[in-house]
Amino acid sequence: MVALPHGIQYVTSLKELSIWYCESLTTIPEWIIDLKSLKKLEVWNCPGLTSLPEGIQRLTSLKRLEIRECPILLQGCRRQTGQVWSKIAHIPDLSLHPDPNADH
């Protein structure tokens, strides 16, 4: 899959969204911020994904974000220095694997 189906943006009551094994996906569309009820977002094994939408911090219902095996995106999730960090620092339950903040 190279893009999320557009129809998802109209399911505003959606509480959980899992994006798994989308090797050609490079971006998550900005319209994801219209999913005001979204509480949990999982992104697994999307090696081409480089960033998260600019407005993700406006998803105030988002309580859990899990990112696994998305190497480019995880680089941006480094605390304080990653370009993605400021977008996700407010999310109470962050699960990042492998942890980009661990010393290697």
C-alpha positions in Angstrom: 0.0 0.0 0.0 1.4 3.4 -1.0 -1.3 5.5 0.7 -4.0 5.1 3.3 -7.5 4.7 1.9 -9.2 8.1 1.7 -12.5 6.7 3.2 -10.9 6.3 6.6 -10.9 10.1 7.1 -14.7 10.0 7.3 -14.8 7.5 10.1 -14.5 10.2 12.8 -15.6 7.8 15.5 -12.6 5.5 14.9 -10.8 4.8 18.1 -7.9 2.6 17.0 -5.9 2.6 13.7 -3.2 0.0 12.9 -0.9 0.5 9.9 1.1 -2.7 9.5 3.6 -3.9 6.8 3.1 -1.0 4.4 6.5 -1.1 2.9 5.8 1.5 0.2 4.0 4.0 2.5 6.1 7.2 2.9 3.6 9.5 4.7 0.6 9.4 6.8 -1.9 12.0 5.4 -2.7 15.2 7.2 -6.4 14.3 7.3 -5.6 11.9 10.1 -6.0 14.8 12.5 -9.7 14.8 11.6 -10.0 11.5 13.5 -10.8 13.3 16.7 -11.8 10.1 18.6 -8.5 8.3 17.8 -7.0 6.9 21.0 -4.5 4.4 19.7 -2.3 4.5 16.6 0.0 1.6 15.7 2.6 1.9 12.9 4.6 -1.4 12.4 7.1 -2.3 9.7 6.7 0.6 7.4 10.3 1.2 6.4 9.6 4.0 4.0 7.7 6.1 6.5 9.7 9.3 7.2 7.5 11.4 9.4 4.2 11.9 11.1 1.6 14.5 10.1 2.4 18.1 11.3 -0.9 18.3 13.1 -0.7 15.1 15.0 -0.3 17.1 18.3 -3.9 18.3 17.7 -5.2 14.7 18.2 -5.9 15.3 21.9 -7.7 12.0 22.4 -4.6 10.1 21.2 -3.3 8.3 24.3 -1.1 5.5 22.8 1.3 5.6 19.9 3.3 2.5 19.0 6.0 2.6 16.3 7.9 -0.6 15.5 10.5 -1.3 12.9 10.2 2.0 11.0 13.9 2.9 11.0 13.6 6.4 9.3 10.7 7.5 11.4 12.2 6.2 14.6 15.4 8.3 13.9 13.2 11.3 14.1 11.7 10.2 17.4 14.9 10.8 19.4 14.1 12.8 22.5 14.9 16.5 22.3 16.7 16.2 19.0 14.5 14.3 16.6 12.3 16.3 14.2 9.3 14.1 15.1 9.8 14.3 18.8 8.0 17.6 19.4 5.0 16.2 17.6 4.6 13.2 19.9 6.1 14.2 23.2 2.6 15.0 24.6 1.3 11.4 24.0 1.1 9.7 27.4 1.9 6.1 26.2 4.7 6.1 23.7 6.1 2.7 22.6 9.1 3.0 20.2 10.9 -0.2 19.0 13.8 -0.4 18.7 14.1 2.5 21.1 15.9 5.4 19.3 17.0 6.8 22.6 18.9 3.7 23.8 22.6 3.7 23.6 23.9 1.3 21.0 
